[in-house]
Amino acid sequence: MGTVTAADPHPSFLADKDAKVFVAGHRGLVGSAVLRRLLALGFTSVVVRTHAELDLTRQADVEAFLAAERPRYVVLAAAKVGGIHANSTFPADFIAANLQIQTNVVDAALRCGSVRKLLFLGSSCIYPKFAPQPITEGALLSGPLEPTNEWYAVAKIAGIKMCQAYRIQHGLDAVSAMPTNLYGPHDNFHPENSHVLPALIRRFHEAKATNAPEVVVWGSGSPLREFLHVDDLADAVIFLMDQYSGLEHVNVGSGSEVTIKELAELVKEVVGFQGKLVWDSSKPDGTPRKLMDSSKIQGMGWKPKIALKEGLVETYKWYVENVVSDEK
């Protein structure tokens, strides 16, 4: 890869490290990991803007920004995200903001005339609630969505279809990646609005800090979940930018599952909580299993590198140094 021939006048992404790369959403869990990876690889012209500097829901502002900056590559990691409560309470915000962000960035990337490749990041919630396991890319639009996050999911599905439509009609090299459950530095550790893994880290840490005798966790602990460290996803994003130009979206997962019970025991061990772990089986378990089939990207040569325990140790260290210290 990386050699330029007469038939292919463009260098590969990894051989084009002086090119301007716009990372949209660089302060989030995914965007910050992509930014770290690009800088570590030696990319010299990575462009970022905070929400205060550039509101991606404003079409004219996005068009003016991309016309002025003229990036060669775009990674679209910006999105309005939240848990079940936020999705249920603010459905209009979730569908409108995400549709606006995607539409504005993809369309302006085409209009500015400089973008050679764009990668759009979605979510595993695009798949039907009862999709066969493991979930293949072909399961998209094959059944009803999970009602608690359908507003976000519909927007993300529209993003995939928009990338496909712009490829078919305009020749824009726009690809889409759908990651599984992510964790790592810059995750959301909010007491009410966080996902299961950061929520467990916070609860065990607070129990340890207050010498609480026990931590109660909802459900039976039997559901299976797949987790991928966000640095592995960032590695996959670079891989796809370099190696993939297909029409179909690509699943990105670890390929390994863990029960919620095993996860809670592992977090308890990593945090160093000495008390008891109690399961409240009167509370709901949620979906029994949610595993992505990532054989497509693995068949291309990408594989995750970070084991769950290793990733949890690093994530807990980041939480203590950045979240706990800020809350004091």
N, C-alpha and C positions, 0 to 999 in steps of 0.2 A: 504493500500500500504506500501511497505518497508520491510515486513517480508520475510525472506528467508526460503523456504521450500526445501525438497529433490527434488521435481519435478521442482522447479524453483530456481537454485542455485544462481542466481544473484539478488542483491537488486535493488529496483527501483532507477531511476535517483536521485530523491529527498532524498533517503536514502543513497546515495553514495557520500556524500559531500567531502570526502577526495580524491576522484578519480581525476585524471588529466583531465581537460577539455580544449581543444584548441578552442579558438574563433578566426576564421579567419576574418579579416576586423574589428578589434576592435575600430578603429578610426572613422568609418563611423556612419551614423545615426542609423542604426539597430545594428551593432556590439557593439557600445558603450553602447546602452541601454541593450543589453543582458549581457554585462560585468558587468554593474551596478547591474543588477538583481541577477546575480550569486553571486557576492560579498555580497549583502544585505542578501541573503539566507544562507550565511555561507560556501560557497564552498571555500576550502582552497588551491586548487592547479590549478588555472586558468592560462593557458599559452597563451601569446600573442606575436606577433612580428609585428613591423612596416614594411612597404613596403621596406624601406632601409635595414632592417635586413633580410628579407626573401621575395624574389620576387616570388609570387605564379605562375607566368607564366613560370617559369623555372623548368622543370620536375625533373632534378637531385637534385636540391636544396630542393624541396618539399619532395622528397623521403628520402633524407638524414636527413632532419629535423624531419619527423615523425618517422623514424627508431630510431633516437636518443632519442626523447622525449617520444615515446610510450604512447600517450594519450589514455584514455578509451572512451572519448566522443569528438566529433567534431561538432561545429556549424559553418557552411559555410555561412558567411554573407558577404564575400568579393566579390566585383564585380566592373567592370568599368561601371559607370553610368553617365548619362547626359540628358539634355533636347532634344527637337526636333532639334534644330540647331546643337548641337554636334552630334547627331545620324545621321543626314543627311550629315554632312560634313566629318565624320570619320567612315563610315560604316565598313571598314576593321578592324579598331582598336576595335570596339565594339564587332564584332562577334569573332574575333580571341582571344582577351584577355579573354573574358568570357568563351569561350570554353576551353582555356588552363587552366585557374584557376580551373574550375570545374573538368576537366579530371584529372589534376594532383592531386588535393586534394582527390577526391573520390578513385582513383586508389591506391594512396599511403596509404590511410586509410586502404584499404584491405590488401595491401602488408605488412604493418608494423606488422600486426597480433595482435595488442593490442586493436583496436577500437571495442567497443561493440555496439555503436550507432552513426550515423551521421545524422544531419539535414541540408538540403539544402534549402536556401531561394530564392524564385523567385520573381515574380511580376505579377500584374493583367494584364499586357500588353501581357501575353502569350495567351490571349483569342482572338477569332475573333473580328474584328472591329464591326460587327453587330450581336454579340451574343445576344440571348434572355435575357431579364432582369427579375429578378436578375440572374447573371451569375453563373451557377452551375459548379462544377468540371467536369461534363460530357461534357461541351461545348468545351473542349480542342480539337484542330485539327478538328473542325467541319466547319470551313470557313476561308476566307482570313484574314490576320492580318492587323492592322493599318500600312500603308506603312512607316510612319515617324519613327517608332521604331522597324521595323521588324528584323533588324540585332540583336538587343539586345534580342528581344522576341524569335527568333529562337534559340539563345544560351541557354536561360533559359528553353525552351521546351526540348532541348537536355539534360540539367541537370536533369530534372524530369525523362526523359526516361533512363538516365544513372543510376540513383538511383534505378529505377525499375529493370533494367537489372542486376545490381550487386546483388540485392536482389534475383532475380529468379535464376541466374546462380551460385552465390557464397555464398548466405545466409547472405550477409551484411545487417544489420538492418539500411537501409538508407531511411529516410522519407523526404518529401518535403512540405514546407508551402508557400502559395501564398498570401501575404498581399495586401490589398487595398492601396489607397493613404495614405502615412504616413506623420507625421509632429512631431516636438518636438525639444529638445536640439540637437545640432550638425547637424541640417539641413543645406542645402546649401542656403545661402542668397545672392548669386552672382547677380549683377544687371541684367545680360543678361541670365544666364544659370539656374536660379532657377525655381522651380515649382510654381503653382499659389498661394499657401498659404504663403510661405516665401516671395514671390515677393510682395504680398499685404502688409505684415508686414513692409517690407523695404520701400515701397513707401509711406505708410501712416506715418511712422516714419519720413522720410526725409521731407515730406510735413509739418508735425508738427514743425520740427526743423527749417524750413526756413519760417514759417508762410505763406505758399502757400495758395491761396484762394480756390483751388480745386484740386482734384485728378481725373484723367481720367482713366477709366478702360475699356478694350476692350470688345466688344460684347454687348449683350442685358441683360446679367445677369441671363438668364433663365435656362441654363444647370444645371442639378443636379449632384452633386458629393458626394462621401462618403469619410470620413476622419477617420483615426484611429491614436491615439497617440502612438508614438513608444514605450512607456513604457508598454502599453497594448499589443503590439505585442511581446515584450520581455517576458511578462507574458505567452502569448500563446506559445512561443517557449519552455519555461520551461515545460509547461503543456504537449505539444506534446512529448518532450523528455521523459517525465515520463509516459505518458498514451497511446501513439499511436505507433503502429508498422505495419501499413497497407501499401499496395502497392500503393493506389491512393494518389495523392497530396491533400492537405487540404487548403481550402480558409480561410483567416483570415481577417474579416472586422468588422466594428462597427454595420452594419445592418441599420444605419440611414443615410438619405440623407439631403443635404442642397443645395439650389440654390446658384449660384455664387454671386447673388445679396445679399442674406441673409448672406453669408460668408463675403463679402466686408463690409456690414453694421456692422457686429460683430467685424471685425478687426478694423474698424474705431473707434468703441466704446472702445475697449480694449486699443488701442494706445492712444486714447484721442485727435484725430484730430478733430478740430472744423469747418473746412471748408466744401466745397460742394463735393458731390460725383457725377461725371458725367459719363454717359455710352456712349461709342462710338460704336453705333450699325452698323457702316459701317465696323467694324472689325469682323473677324469670331468668331463663338461661340464654334466650336469644336463639339465633340460628345454630343448629347443632354442628354444622361444618361449613367452612368457607375456604377452599383451597384453589389456587389458580394453577392452571396448566401452563408452565413456562417452558415447555419443550421447544417452542419455536425459537426463542432467543438463545436457549442453551444449545440448540442444534447449530446456531450460527457461530458459537464459540465463546459466548459469555457465561460466566458462572459466578455466583456470590462467594465472597471470601470470609465474611465476618460471622463467626459462630454466635449463637444467641447469648450465651453466658458472657463471652468476651464483650459483645456489644452492650449488654446490660451494665457491666462494670464501668465501661466508659461513659455511658449515658447517666448513670447515677453520680459519677464524679462531676460531670458537667452540671447536673441539677444542683448539687451541693454548692459548687463554686459560683453558679450564675443565678439560680433562682432563690435558693435559701438565703444566700448572702444579701441579695437585693431586698428581701422581705424583712430583714432584721432592722 
